[in-house]
Amino acid sequence: MSELIGFVAASLAIIVVPGRDLTLLLANTARSGRRSGIATAAGIMLGHAVPAAAAVAGLTALLTASELAYAALRVIGALYLLHLGARALADFVRLRRNGAGDSGPPSCAARRACPGTHRARIPPGRA
């Protein structure tokens, strides 16, 4: 049980260090509320737990010992990244063809403002 508490503490420390995790956590919390922020934090911790569990299970030792397994994992990872890139490019092309390329993400079209586009209005002479 103490290992789990230590892991959760370390995960929380990693989450609050400025970076992608904290940016995602703050954006989701600001956009959708506390419950969404808690779910995001839990997802980030799960994302940290999977490689940690794989290391504990001996996957790291297996990949270190087997050059073939390591090469296969690298190729699978590269193919997955290529797949993600191709999907992103296809989505971009599809949006451009539909004329929605300049309006931001599709979910923003129905809203008055999209996340990250809000600008505070400062009265003249107060800046």
Secondary structure as the mmCIF struct_conf table of DSSP 4:
data_model
#
loop_
_struct_conf.conf_type_id
_struct_conf.id
_struct_conf.beg_label_comp_id
_struct_conf.beg_label_asym_id
_struct_conf.beg_label_seq_id
_struct_conf.end_label_comp_id
_struct_conf.end_label_asym_id
_struct_conf.end_label_seq_id
HELX_RH_AL_P HELX_RH_AL_P1 SER A 2 VAL A 16
BEND BEND1 VAL A 17 VAL A 17
TURN_TY1_P TURN_TY1_P1 PRO A 18 GLY A 19
HELX_RH_AL_P HELX_RH_AL_P2 ARG A 20 SER A 32
HELX_RH_AL_P HELX_RH_AL_P3 ARG A 34 VAL A 56
TURN_TY1_P TURN_TY1_P2 ALA A 57 GLY A 58
HELX_RH_AL_P HELX_RH_AL_P4 LEU A 59 ALA A 65
HELX_RH_AL_P HELX_RH_AL_P5 GLU A 67 ARG A 97
TURN_TY1_P TURN_TY1_P3 ASN A 98 GLY A 99
TURN_TY1_P TURN_TY1_P4 GLY A 101 ASP A 102
BEND BEND2 SER A 103 SER A 103
BEND BEND3 PRO A 105 PRO A 105
HELX_RH_3T_P HELX_RH_3T_P1 PRO A 106 CYS A 108
TURN_TY1_P TURN_TY1_P5 ALA A 109 ALA A 110
BEND BEND4 ARG A 111 ALA A 113
TURN_TY1_P TURN_TY1_P6 PRO A 115 GLY A 116
TURN_TY1_P TURN_TY1_P7 PRO A 124 GLY A 125
#
